[in-house]
Amino acid sequence: MALEVRIREGESQDSLLRRFQKMVQVEGILREAKGHRHFVSKRDAARIKAKNNARRKRRQGNSRAH
């Protein structure tokens, strides 16, 4: 996955950096890299996914009750 940002004519380095950071965030590059910091077995991944789904369902249930 190659990410390329070229400077536009008359563009400052600050705006170039802001564009690059926005592209990195939109592409999800940092999120993916953080996910690969440690090895997670399939069983652990399924357990974490189930825990997150339960948390999300609890939160959605609370917001609908109000």
N, C-alpha and C positions, 0 to 999 in steps of 0.2 A: 504494500500500500504506500504509494509515493504521494506526498503532499507537497505541492509547489506553489509558492507565492512570489510573484514578480512585482517589483516596484513600478508603480504607475508614474507617468511623467508629472513632475511637480508634487509628488506625494512625499510627506515627511516620513522619517523612519518610525516615529511613534505610531502613525496611522497604519503603516505596514505591519508593525508588530501587533497592533490591535486586530487587524484582519487575520493575521496568522493564528493568533490565540483563539479567535472566534472559530476559525476553520477546524482547529484541533479539537475544540469542545464539541462542535457539531458532528464531527466524524466519530467522536467517542474514543479517541486514541488513548487518552490518559486513563479513562475508565477501564479499558481493556488491559492496559499495561498493569494497572493496580490489581486487576483480577488474576494476573499471572505471577504475582509476587511469590506466592506459596503454592505448593501442590495441594490440590483438593481432590480426594478420592470421589468416585461416583456416588458412593453411599453418603459421604458428607455433603456433597453438592445437593443431593436429593433432600437431605434433612434440612439444609439451609433454605432451599427453595420452598419446602413445605412450611417452615417457620415464617418466612416472609409472606407467603400466601395467607396464612392464618392471621398475621398482623394486619395485612391489607384488608381482609374481610372484616375484621373487628372494627377497623377505622371507618370503612364504608358503611357498616351497619350503624355506627354511632352517628355519622353525619346525616343519614337518612331519617333517623328517629327524631331529630330536632326540628 
